[in-house]
């Protein structure tokens, strides 16, 4: 391991000497670790990591770090608020897409009325007329 202690050992005022069980999961995301530490506390983080099976520890650490980061951004509603915001954005984008599809359909119909002999390809972008 590096000469610099992992965030977990640093918070416990210990030397990180290679036998650190959980340090490998936190060393690359020390700023996220600080957020999680302030939200959950060291003892709770250690309990969660200790309860996880060895093959689940990376997922547990990522969950702790991600939840701490989100709680720092949105402390009042946390992960649920973050998910609700993402869903609201998705609905908004779907509505915009629906409106754009309606505009496209209107333009296609209008073009077929104005120039009935021309076929409209909805998949390609309009080509500029070189004769103008």
BAVOVO-296649 format. One record per residue: residue number from 0; residue in three letters; x, z, y of N, C-alpha, C, O, CB in turn. Coordinates in Angstrom, 3 decimals, always signed. Each point is the difference from the previous one (the first is absolute). Glycine has a CB too. Example, Ala and Ser with C-alpha at 12.3 -4.5 7.8 and 13.67 -1.06 7.14 Angstrom:
BEGIN
[atom 0 'ALA' [+13.190 +7.800 -5.690] [-0.890 +0.000 +1.190] [+0.900 +0.000 +1.200] [+1.036 +0.665 -0.019] [-2.928 +0.581 -1.154]]
[atom 1 'SER' [+1.542 -1.966 +2.223] [+0.820 +0.060 +1.190] [-0.770 +0.730 +1.090] [+0.509 +0.169 +1.108] [+0.675 -2.314 -1.736]]
END
This chain:
BEGIN
[atom 0 'UNK' [+0.832 +0.000 -1.182] [-0.832 +0.000 +1.182] [+0.874 +0.000 +1.243] [+1.202 +0.247 -0.098] [-3.021 +0.957 -1.146]]
[atom 1 'UNK' [+1.261 -1.468 +2.379] [+0.785 -0.067 +1.224] [+0.415 +1.393 +0.444] [-0.524 +1.001 -0.488] [-0.680 -3.094 +1.153]]
[atom 2 'UNK' [+2.155 +2.149 +0.271] [+0.474 +1.288 +0.503] [-1.052 +0.671 +0.872] [+0.035 +1.212 +0.213] [+2.313 -2.063 -0.296]]
[atom 3 'UNK' [-3.273 +0.061 +0.577] [-1.065 +0.530 +0.843] [-1.125 +0.539 -0.884] [-0.422 -0.693 -0.925] [+1.013 -0.938 +2.777]]
[atom 4 'UNK' [-1.083 +2.831 -1.602] [-1.052 +0.539 -0.866] [-1.323 -0.737 +0.200] [-0.287 -0.522 +1.078] [+1.418 +2.753 -1.011]]
[atom 5 'UNK' [-1.918 -2.257 -1.125] [-1.325 -0.610 +0.103] [-0.875 +0.880 +0.891] [+0.322 +1.170 +0.206] [-0.097 -2.237 -2.512]]
[atom 6 'UNK' [-1.313 +0.534 +2.834] [-0.852 +0.782 +0.898] [-0.541 +1.278 -0.642] [-0.173 +1.015 +0.675] [-0.438 -3.142 +0.436]]
[atom 7 'UNK' [+0.348 +2.070 -2.402] [-0.526 +1.170 -0.700] [+1.030 +1.124 -0.044] [-0.319 +1.149 +0.304] [-1.137 -2.649 -1.680]]
[atom 8 'UNK' [+2.674 +1.175 +1.005] [+1.069 +1.013 -0.039] [+0.328 +0.499 +1.404] [+0.266 +1.185 +0.197] [+0.676 -2.259 -2.265]]
[atom 9 'UNK' [-0.962 +0.170 +3.036] [+0.283 +0.386 +1.378] [-1.010 +1.050 +0.477] [+0.380 +0.971 +0.655] [+0.600 -3.259 -0.205]]
[atom 10 'UNK' [-2.258 +2.098 -0.775] [-1.037 +0.951 +0.398] [+0.147 +1.334 -0.725] [-0.433 +1.032 +0.513] [-1.095 -2.951 -0.057]]
[atom 11 'UNK' [+2.126 +1.911 -1.628] [+0.217 +1.234 -0.758] [+1.376 +0.595 +0.273] [+0.385 +0.998 -0.610] [-1.923 -1.856 -1.155]]
[atom 12 'UNK' [+2.278 +0.240 +2.685] [+1.362 +0.434 +0.327] [+0.879 +0.075 -1.247] [+0.752 +0.956 -0.191] [-1.662 +0.333 +2.136]]
[atom 13 'UNK' [+0.799 -2.322 -2.794] [+0.816 -0.069 -1.209] [+0.910 -1.210 +0.065] [-0.219 -0.930 +0.777] [-1.575 +2.082 -2.102]]
[atom 14 'UNK' [+2.807 -1.115 +0.500] [+0.844 -1.180 -0.180] [-0.691 -0.933 -0.971] [-0.573 +0.435 -0.998] [+2.687 +0.880 +1.458]]
[atom 15 'UNK' [-2.057 -2.573 -0.164] [-0.586 -1.006 -0.888] [+1.151 -0.540 -0.847] [+0.750 -0.867 +0.448] [-2.640 +0.243 +1.211]]
[atom 16 'UNK' [+2.028 +1.136 -2.874] [+1.186 -0.297 -0.788] [-0.262 -0.871 -1.227] [+0.733 +0.092 -0.985] [+0.157 +2.050 +1.779]]
[atom 17 'UNK' [-1.893 -2.961 -0.752] [-0.226 -0.911 -1.111] [-0.981 +0.515 -1.030] [-0.567 -0.797 -0.747] [+2.831 -0.014 +1.113]]
[atom 18 'UNK' [-2.488 +2.118 -0.436] [-0.984 +0.513 -0.946] [-1.358 +0.223 +0.669] [-0.895 +0.621 -0.575] [+2.752 +0.459 -0.715]]
[atom 19 'UNK' [-1.991 -1.584 +2.487] [-1.250 +0.109 +0.751] [-1.055 -0.861 -0.697] [+0.134 -1.222 -0.067] [+1.115 +1.641 +2.261]]
[atom 20 'UNK' [-2.284 +0.218 -2.703] [-1.005 -0.698 -0.794] [-0.875 -0.917 +0.848] [-0.338 -1.102 -0.431] [+0.345 +3.021 -1.146]]
[atom 21 'UNK' [-0.376 -1.477 +2.777] [-0.969 -0.743 +0.794] [+0.613 -0.767 +1.166] [-0.680 -0.806 +0.636] [-0.965 +2.507 -1.284]]
[atom 22 'UNK' [+2.897 -1.463 +0.930] [+0.636 -0.616 +1.158] [-0.009 -1.510 -0.008] [-0.150 -0.635 +1.044] [+1.546 +2.608 -0.936]]
[atom 23 'UNK' [-1.233 -2.553 -1.292] [+0.056 -1.464 -0.088] [-1.281 -0.669 +0.494] [+0.022 -1.166 +0.395] [+1.527 +1.416 -2.321]]
[atom 24 'UNK' [-2.652 +0.473 +1.907] [-1.271 -0.588 +0.418] [-0.197 +0.051 +1.511] [-0.842 -0.716 +0.543] [-0.105 +1.375 -2.739]]
[atom 25 'UNK' [+1.723 +0.187 +2.877] [-0.206 +0.215 +1.429] [+1.147 -0.494 +0.876] [-0.170 -0.122 +1.213] [-1.193 +2.065 -1.836]]
[atom 26 'UNK' [+2.508 -2.226 +0.047] [+1.201 -0.295 +0.785] [-0.158 -1.248 +0.874] [+0.547 -0.045 +1.102] [+0.799 +1.117 -2.902]]
[atom 27 'UNK' [-2.074 -2.075 +1.335] [-0.118 -1.257 +0.754] [-1.054 +0.063 +1.093] [-0.063 -0.883 +0.855] [+0.791 -0.318 -2.887]]
[atom 28 'UNK' [-1.558 +2.240 +2.011] [-1.097 +0.087 +0.970] [+0.012 +1.360 +0.690] [-0.997 +0.722 -0.026] [-0.378 -2.320 -1.356]]
[atom 29 'UNK' [+2.492 +1.944 +1.992] [+0.115 +1.337 +0.584] [-0.932 +0.229 +1.184] [-0.448 +1.129 +0.202] [+2.793 -1.120 -0.953]]
[atom 30 'UNK' [-2.654 -1.041 +1.543] [-0.935 +0.222 +1.114] [-1.407 +0.257 -0.534] [-0.727 +0.832 +0.544] [+2.129 -2.305 +0.953]]
[atom 31 'UNK' [-1.789 +0.761 -2.559] [-1.294 +0.268 -0.629] [+0.001 +1.383 -0.652] [-1.029 +0.676 -0.031] [+0.696 -3.147 -0.364]]
[atom 32 'UNK' [+1.483 +2.887 -0.123] [+0.107 +1.331 -0.592] [-0.289 +1.065 +1.048] [-0.700 +0.972 -0.284] [+2.386 -1.823 -1.376]]
[atom 33 'UNK' [-1.160 +0.683 +2.858] [-0.234 +0.989 +1.061] [-1.484 +0.095 +0.336] [-0.516 +1.099 +0.208] [+2.805 -1.555 +0.720]]
[atom 34 'UNK' [-2.978 -0.674 -0.871] [-1.447 +0.022 +0.231] [-0.716 +0.761 -1.111] [-0.835 +0.863 +0.268] [+1.000 -3.058 +0.942]]
[atom 35 'UNK' [+0.168 +1.869 -2.459] [-0.635 +0.655 -1.142] [+0.323 +1.493 -0.016] [-0.863 +0.819 -0.316] [+0.993 -2.967 -0.984]]
[atom 36 'UNK' [+1.096 +2.498 +1.636] [+0.404 +1.405 +0.042] [-0.844 +0.772 +1.016] [-0.448 +1.112 -0.277] [+2.792 -1.763 -0.392]]
[atom 37 'UNK' [-2.555 +0.061 +1.837] [-0.783 +0.680 +1.033] [-1.472 +0.097 -0.380] [-0.672 +0.951 +0.399] [+2.287 -1.774 +1.311]]
[atom 38 'UNK' [-2.122 -0.124 -2.460] [-1.410 +0.013 -0.398] [-0.228 +0.909 -1.207] [-0.897 +0.843 +0.028] [+0.650 -3.175 +0.860]]
[atom 39 'UNK' [+1.032 +2.176 -1.933] [-0.248 +0.687 -1.266] [+0.828 +1.264 -0.199] [-0.438 +0.925 -0.684] [-0.126 -3.122 -0.243]]
[atom 40 'UNK' [+1.744 +2.245 +1.510] [+0.898 +1.119 -0.246] [+0.836 -0.245 -1.247] [-0.411 -0.721 -0.910] [-1.215 +2.269 +2.018]]
[atom 41 'UNK' [+2.787 -0.947 -1.134] [+0.952 -0.231 -1.086] [-0.524 +0.500 -1.342] [+0.128 -0.693 -1.010] [+1.717 +0.869 +2.669]]
[atom 42 'UNK' [-2.436 +1.027 -1.681] [-0.480 +0.550 -1.274] [-1.067 -0.883 -0.636] [+0.030 -0.234 -1.209] [+0.481 +2.520 +2.054]]
[atom 43 'UNK' [-1.449 -2.777 -0.045] [-1.040 -0.871 -0.556] [+0.589 -1.310 -0.506] [-0.418 -0.512 -1.039] [-1.247 +1.536 +2.597]]
[atom 44 'UNK' [+2.629 -1.562 -0.834] [+0.639 -1.235 -0.453] [+0.723 +0.226 -1.325] [-0.077 -0.832 -0.904] [+0.340 +0.085 +3.294]]
[atom 45 'UNK' [+0.433 +1.863 -2.502] [+0.709 +0.316 -1.246] [-0.978 +0.218 -1.152] [+0.274 -0.414 -1.126] [+1.583 +1.443 +2.463]]
[atom 46 'UNK' [-2.994 -0.382 -1.070] [-1.010 +0.217 -1.043] [-0.544 -1.328 -0.511] [-0.143 -0.201 -1.206] [-0.463 +2.400 +2.251]]
[atom 47 'UNK' [+0.307 -3.097 -0.120] [-0.530 -1.310 -0.397] [+1.029 -0.754 -0.834] [-0.331 -0.567 -1.041] [-1.095 +0.489 +3.119]]
[atom 48 'UNK' [+2.659 +0.074 -1.622] [+1.051 -0.723 -0.723] [+0.281 +0.636 -1.359] [+0.256 -0.712 -0.971] [+0.748 +0.035 +3.161]]
[atom 49 'UNK' [-1.047 +2.002 -2.272] [+0.249 +0.686 -1.274] [-1.130 -0.249 -0.993] [+0.240 -0.093 -1.203] [+1.062 +1.848 +2.424]]
[atom 50 'UNK' [-2.525 -1.862 -0.725] [-1.146 -0.222 -0.883] [-0.035 -1.423 -0.550] [-0.606 -0.246 -1.042] [-0.652 +1.963 +2.334]]
[atom 51 'UNK' [+1.893 -2.638 -0.608] [-0.013 -1.403 -0.439] [+0.949 -0.189 -1.180] [+1.077 +0.596 -0.054] [-1.630 -1.354 +2.400]]
[atom 52 'UNK' [+0.132 -0.079 -3.283] [+0.867 -0.375 -1.113] [+1.170 -0.810 +0.564] [-0.149 -0.642 +1.040] [-1.810 +0.632 -2.695]]
[atom 53 'UNK' [+3.117 +0.026 +0.993] [+1.158 -0.732 +0.530] [-0.279 -1.473 +0.315] [+0.521 -0.520 +0.987] [+0.888 +2.074 -2.286]]
[atom 54 'UNK' [-2.213 -2.229 +0.491] [-0.291 -1.417 +0.258] [-1.000 -0.183 +1.142] [-0.208 -1.122 +0.462] [+0.667 +0.642 -2.870]]
[atom 55 'UNK' [-1.082 +1.573 +2.869] [-0.967 -0.077 +1.094] [+0.568 +0.508 +1.322] [-0.681 -0.043 +1.025] [-1.126 +0.325 -2.702]]
[atom 56 'UNK' [+3.024 +0.187 +1.660] [+0.548 +0.647 +1.199] [+0.203 -0.957 +1.167] [-0.211 +0.382 +1.151] [+1.318 +1.231 -2.649]]
[atom 57 'UNK' [-0.709 -2.825 +1.227] [+0.182 -0.953 +1.103] [-1.339 -0.279 +0.686] [-0.076 -0.061 +1.227] [+2.041 -0.984 -2.431]]
[atom 58 'UNK' [-3.012 +0.877 +0.407] [-1.335 -0.230 +0.573] [-0.468 +1.232 +0.769] [-0.612 -0.130 +1.060] [+0.062 -1.458 -2.939]]
[atom 59 'UNK' [+0.831 +2.781 +1.356] [-0.387 +1.230 +0.692] [+0.738 +0.125 +1.328] [-0.599 +0.351 +1.017] [+0.144 +0.753 -3.228]]
[atom 60 'UNK' [+1.748 -1.390 +2.203] [+0.786 +0.071 +1.238] [-0.504 -1.016 +1.016] [-0.143 +0.323 +1.179] [+2.140 +0.453 -2.486]]
[atom 61 'UNK' [-2.267 -1.997 +0.863] [-0.523 -1.022 +0.918] [-1.346 +0.418 +0.574] [-0.280 -0.227 +1.177] [+1.491 -1.541 -2.468]]
[atom 62 'UNK' [-2.039 +2.378 +0.456] [-1.306 +0.467 +0.472] [+0.159 +1.097 +1.050] [-0.663 -0.030 +1.037] [-0.340 -0.551 -3.264]]
[atom 63 'UNK' [+1.872 +1.537 +1.963] [+0.259 +1.085 +0.960] [+0.501 -0.578 +1.323] [-0.485 +0.365 +1.070] [+1.019 +1.222 -2.968]]
[atom 64 'UNK' [+0.435 -2.486 +1.812] [+0.600 -0.572 +1.208] [-0.999 -0.855 +0.776] [-0.060 +0.071 +1.227] [+2.281 -0.053 -2.369]]
[atom 65 'UNK' [-3.001 -0.821 +0.428] [-0.982 -0.855 +0.676] [-1.111 +0.828 +0.637] [-0.416 -0.280 +1.124] [+0.926 -1.554 -2.749]]
[atom 66 'UNK' [-0.990 +2.851 +0.913] [-1.048 +0.846 +0.566] [+0.513 +0.776 +1.205] [-0.724 +0.169 +0.981] [-0.323 +0.022 -3.243]]
[atom 67 'UNK' [+2.276 +0.278 +2.198] [+0.583 +0.690 +1.149] [+0.120 -0.911 +1.206] [-0.260 +0.413 +1.130] [+1.502 +1.053 -2.693]]
[atom 68 'UNK' [-0.849 -2.704 +1.319] [+0.130 -0.984 +1.085] [-1.361 -0.297 +0.627] [-0.128 -0.053 +1.223] [+2.127 -0.957 -2.376]]
[atom 69 'UNK' [-3.004 +0.819 +0.315] [-1.345 -0.298 +0.504] [-0.589 +1.206 +0.724] [-0.658 -0.160 +1.029] [+0.322 -1.472 -2.907]]
[atom 70 'UNK' [+0.562 +2.827 +1.359] [-0.510 +1.205 +0.665] [+0.662 +0.182 +1.359] [-0.621 +0.531 +0.921] [+0.196 +0.533 -3.156]]
[atom 71 'UNK' [+1.654 -1.491 +2.371] [+0.698 +0.086 +1.283] [-0.617 -0.984 +1.001] [-0.137 +0.311 +1.183] [+2.268 +0.385 -2.365]]
[atom 72 'UNK' [-2.496 -1.876 +0.698] [-0.603 -1.017 +0.857] [-1.435 +0.373 +0.367] [-0.405 -0.158 +1.152] [+1.869 -1.582 -2.212]]
[atom 73 'UNK' [-2.225 +2.228 +0.099] [-1.415 +0.287 +0.202] [-0.326 +1.387 -0.561] [-0.575 +0.104 -1.083] [+0.017 -2.578 +0.973]]
[atom 74 'UNK' [+0.920 +3.543 +0.836] [-0.146 +1.346 -0.548] [-1.448 +0.448 -0.211] [-0.257 +0.856 -0.847] [+2.383 -0.337 +1.958]]
[atom 75 'UNK' [-3.061 -1.071 -0.370] [-1.376 +0.482 -0.124] [-0.696 -0.495 -1.263] [-0.795 +0.730 -0.591] [+0.696 -0.655 +3.058]]
[atom 76 'UNK' [+0.388 -1.307 -2.888] [-0.704 -0.512 -1.176] [+0.928 -0.470 -1.120] [-0.478 -0.354 -1.077] [-1.339 -0.310 +2.605]]
[atom 77 'UNK' [+3.099 +0.654 -1.304] [+0.977 -0.275 -1.049] [-0.192 -1.311 -0.734] [-0.299 -1.030 +0.603] [+0.468 +3.428 -0.844]]
[atom 78 'UNK' [+0.008 -2.344 -1.080] [-0.046 -1.208 -0.829] [-1.387 -0.630 -0.003] [-0.127 -1.224 +0.014] [+1.935 +2.179 -1.440]]
[atom 79 'UNK' [-2.846 -0.125 +1.409] [-1.355 -0.549 +0.012] [-0.245 -0.776 +1.291] [-0.541 -1.105 -0.033] [-0.258 +3.006 -1.415]]
[atom 80 'UNK' [+1.189 -1.336 +2.570] [-0.158 -0.697 +1.274] [+0.788 -1.287 +0.037] [-0.467 -1.008 +0.531] [+0.105 +3.184 +0.574]]
[atom 81 'UNK' [+1.562 -2.148 -1.670] [+0.842 -1.200 -0.060] [-0.688 -1.083 -0.833] [-0.045 -1.164 +0.397] [+2.128 +2.583 -0.160]]
[atom 82 'UNK' [-2.612 -1.027 -1.383] [-0.696 -0.965 -0.856] [-1.246 -0.544 +0.693] [-0.273 -1.199 -0.066] [+1.136 +2.392 -1.968]]
[atom 83 'UNK' [-1.620 -0.321 +2.698] [-1.200 -0.456 +0.708] [+0.359 -0.969 +1.123] [-0.715 -0.976 +0.227] [-0.419 +3.143 -0.781]]
[atom 84 'UNK' [+2.235 -1.906 +1.257] [+0.455 -0.924 +1.047] [+0.360 -1.362 -0.580] [-0.340 -1.035 +0.573] [+1.186 +2.981 +0.748]]
[atom 85 'UNK' [-0.162 -1.941 -2.449] [+0.387 -1.263 -0.642] [-1.243 -0.768 -0.449] [-0.073 -1.219 +0.156] [+2.251 +2.251 -0.916]]
[atom 86 'UNK' [-3.159 -0.310 +0.200] [-1.235 -0.671 -0.433] [-0.767 -0.565 +1.194] [-0.563 -1.091 -0.083] [+0.434 +2.633 -1.898]]
[atom 87 'UNK' [+0.106 -0.802 +3.091] [-0.679 -0.490 +1.207] [+0.689 -1.258 +0.519] [-0.668 -0.946 +0.417] [-0.043 +3.296 +0.163]]
[atom 88 'UNK' [+2.044 -2.366 -0.603] [+0.738 -1.197 +0.413] [-0.328 -1.177 -0.914] [-0.207 -1.121 +0.464] [+2.050 +2.569 +0.443]]
[atom 89 'UNK' [-1.887 -1.179 -2.197] [-0.308 -1.064 -0.955] [-1.388 -0.581 +0.273] [-0.170 -1.219 +0.002] [+1.641 +2.332 -1.722]]
[atom 90 'UNK' [-2.468 -0.247 +1.952] [-1.348 -0.481 +0.315] [-0.009 -0.827 +1.276] [-0.676 -1.025 +0.083] [-0.281 +3.026 -1.223]]
[atom 91 'UNK' [+1.706 -1.550 +2.123] [+0.089 -0.733 +1.259] [+0.591 -1.390 -0.225] [-0.508 -0.988 +0.529] [+0.765 +3.158 +0.713]]
[atom 92 'UNK' [+0.806 -2.243 -2.022] [+0.623 -1.292 -0.288] [-0.947 -0.909 -0.787] [-0.037 -1.209 +0.226] [+2.288 +2.320 -0.220]]
[atom 93 'UNK' [-3.013 -0.522 -0.927] [-0.951 -0.803 -0.768] [-1.105 -0.551 +0.901] [-0.446 -1.132 -0.183] [+0.940 +2.517 -1.852]]
[atom 94 'UNK' [-0.933 -0.585 +3.007] [-1.004 -0.483 +0.954] [+0.557 -1.140 +0.850] [-0.680 -0.999 +0.238] [-0.353 +3.289 -0.181]]
[atom 95 'UNK' [+2.263 -2.133 +0.392] [+0.635 -1.067 +0.785] [+0.107 -1.267 -0.843] [-0.278 -1.097 +0.483] [+1.577 +2.803 +0.860]]
[atom 96 'UNK' [-0.902 -1.553 -2.587] [+0.105 -1.161 -0.888] [-1.364 -0.665 -0.178] [-0.096 -1.227 -0.008] [+2.034 +2.309 -1.187]]
[atom 97 'UNK' [-2.985 -0.282 +1.053] [-1.351 -0.545 -0.147] [-0.407 -0.799 +1.239] [-0.550 -1.095 -0.115] [-0.053 +3.028 -1.377]]
[atom 98 'UNK' [+0.874 -1.385 +2.668] [-0.323 -0.701 +1.250] [+0.794 -1.298 +0.098] [-0.545 -1.038 +0.375] [+0.043 +3.237 +0.753]]
[atom 99 'UNK' [+1.783 -2.142 -1.462] [+0.825 -1.212 +0.054] [-0.494 -1.061 -0.980] [+0.020 -1.192 +0.308] [+1.936 +2.595 +0.374]]
[atom 100 'UNK' [-2.397 -0.973 -1.855] [-0.556 -0.957 -0.961] [-1.281 -0.633 +0.539] [-0.245 -1.188 -0.210] [+1.247 +2.513 -1.676]]
[atom 101 'UNK' [-1.821 -0.528 +2.583] [-1.220 -0.547 +0.606] [+0.342 -1.007 +1.098] [-0.636 -1.049 +0.107] [-0.577 +3.192 -0.628]]
[atom 102 'UNK' [+2.211 -1.825 +1.328] [+0.433 -0.925 +1.055] [+0.524 -1.287 -0.626] [-0.309 -1.095 +0.472] [+0.875 +3.031 +1.049]]
[atom 103 'UNK' [+0.214 -1.809 -2.565] [+0.521 -1.178 -0.695] [-1.136 -0.852 -0.550] [+0.019 -1.225 +0.123] [+2.061 +2.495 -0.710]]
[atom 104 'UNK' [-3.058 -0.628 -0.014] [-1.147 -0.731 -0.542] [-0.765 -0.704 +1.116] [-0.401 -1.154 -0.152] [+0.231 +2.811 -1.730]]
[atom 105 'UNK' [-0.033 -0.967 +2.999] [-0.683 -0.603 +1.149] [+0.764 -1.224 +0.502] [-0.587 -1.056 +0.234] [-0.334 +3.310 +0.400]]
[atom 106 'UNK' [+2.221 -2.102 -0.474] [+0.826 -1.118 +0.492] [-0.037 -1.172 -0.972] [-0.056 -1.157 +0.417] [+1.551 +2.783 +0.772]]
[atom 107 'UNK' [-1.464 -1.330 -2.474] [-0.052 -1.048 -1.016] [-1.326 -0.754 +0.077] [-0.030 -1.230 -0.050] [+1.551 +2.584 -1.433]]
[atom 108 'UNK' [-2.619 -0.600 +1.605] [-1.314 -0.639 +0.112] [-0.097 -0.826 +1.281] [-0.512 -1.120 -0.007] [-0.509 +3.004 -1.306]]
[atom 109 'UNK' [+1.513 -1.323 +2.400] [-0.041 -0.707 +1.280] [+0.807 -1.297 -0.073] [-0.439 -1.040 +0.492] [+0.171 +3.237 +0.711]]
[atom 110 'UNK' [+1.425 -2.128 -1.807] [+0.847 -1.184 -0.126] [-0.673 -1.063 -0.867] [+0.093 -1.193 +0.290] [+1.944 +2.636 -0.015]]
[atom 111 'UNK' [-2.711 -1.009 -1.334] [-0.671 -0.983 -0.860] [-1.193 -0.636 +0.705] [-0.370 -1.129 -0.322] [+1.105 +2.424 -1.688]]
[atom 112 'UNK' [-1.344 -0.592 +2.967] [-1.091 -0.591 +0.786] [+0.535 -0.979 +1.041] [-0.590 -1.052 +0.245] [-0.765 +3.131 -0.597]]
[atom 113 'UNK' [+2.477 -1.715 +0.955] [+0.591 -0.836 +1.042] [+0.619 -1.249 -0.601] [-0.149 -1.095 +0.543] [+0.582 +3.129 +0.845]]
[atom 114 'UNK' [+0.247 -1.878 -2.485] [+0.699 -1.115 -0.635] [-0.357 +0.003 -1.491] [+0.774 +0.510 -0.810] [+1.142 -0.408 +2.516]]
[atom 115 'UNK' [-3.066 -0.659 -2.081] [-0.489 +0.107 -1.381] [+0.857 -0.729 -1.032] [-0.080 +0.323 -1.185] [-2.169 -0.122 +2.145]]
[atom 116 'UNK' [+3.052 -1.158 -0.558] [+0.817 -0.753 -0.956] [+1.299 +0.708 -0.364] [+0.661 -0.380 -0.967] [-1.644 -1.688 +1.890]]
[atom 117 'UNK' [+1.355 +3.091 -0.160] [+1.271 +0.695 -0.242] [-0.237 +1.181 -0.936] [-0.896 +0.815 +0.222] [+1.772 -1.514 +2.054]]
[atom 118 'UNK' [-0.057 +0.775 -3.326] [-0.072 +1.150 -0.897] [+0.895 +1.095 +0.541] [+1.074 -0.269 +0.539] [-1.560 -1.211 -2.527]]
[atom 119 'UNK' [+0.035 +2.724 +1.839] [+0.749 +1.139 +0.530] [+0.638 +0.750 -1.155] [-0.667 +0.381 -0.962] [-0.889 -0.188 +2.946]]
[atom 120 'UNK' [+2.857 +0.009 -1.871] [+0.739 +0.794 -0.973] [+0.188 +1.391 +0.584] [+0.755 +0.174 +0.956] [+0.433 -2.224 -1.896]]
[atom 121 'UNK' [-1.875 +3.052 +0.367] [+0.051 +1.363 +0.540] [+1.321 +0.702 -0.300] [+0.319 +1.012 +0.623] [-2.784 -0.894 -0.883]]
[atom 122 'UNK' [+3.222 -0.642 -0.675] [+1.219 +0.695 -0.407] [+1.206 -0.330 +0.849] [+0.942 +0.789 +0.066] [-1.843 -0.775 -2.328]]
[atom 123 'UNK' [+0.893 -1.169 +2.917] [+1.184 -0.370 +0.783] [-0.240 +0.249 +1.477] [-1.142 +0.074 +0.454] [+1.752 -1.795 -2.165]]
[atom 124 'UNK' [+0.458 +1.846 +2.442] [-0.108 +0.194 +1.443] [-0.294 -1.338 +0.663] [+0.349 -1.051 -0.537] [+1.244 +3.018 +0.453]]
[atom 125 'UNK' [-2.237 -1.932 +1.254] [-0.322 -1.261 +0.674] [+1.259 -0.743 +0.419] [+0.988 +0.602 +0.418] [-3.126 +0.401 +0.385]]
[atom 126 'UNK' [+2.081 -2.321 -0.925] [+1.145 -0.825 +0.396] [-0.244 -0.528 +1.400] [-1.125 -0.352 +0.355] [+1.599 -0.292 -2.758]]
[atom 127 'UNK' [+0.580 +0.590 +3.194] [-0.115 -0.515 +1.364] [-0.112 -1.515 -0.041] [+0.679 -0.678 -0.772] [+0.645 +2.627 +1.678]]
[atom 128 'UNK' [-2.191 -2.451 -0.063] [-0.204 -1.448 +0.094] [+1.134 -0.595 +0.833] [+0.188 +0.388 +1.153] [-2.720 -0.133 -1.355]]
[atom 129 'UNK' [+3.278 -1.180 -0.364] [+1.155 -0.565 +0.705] [-0.396 -1.080 +0.994] [+0.833 -0.427 +0.799] [+0.549 +0.938 -2.788]]
[atom 130 'UNK' [-2.650 -0.970 +1.963] [-0.414 -1.068 +0.908] [-0.322 +0.502 +1.392] [-0.125 -0.813 +0.916] [-0.746 -0.401 -2.867]]
[atom 131 'UNK' [+0.730 +2.530 +2.156] [-0.356 +0.487 +1.334] [+1.163 +0.192 +0.899] [-0.168 +0.406 +1.149] [-1.722 +0.664 -2.145]]
END
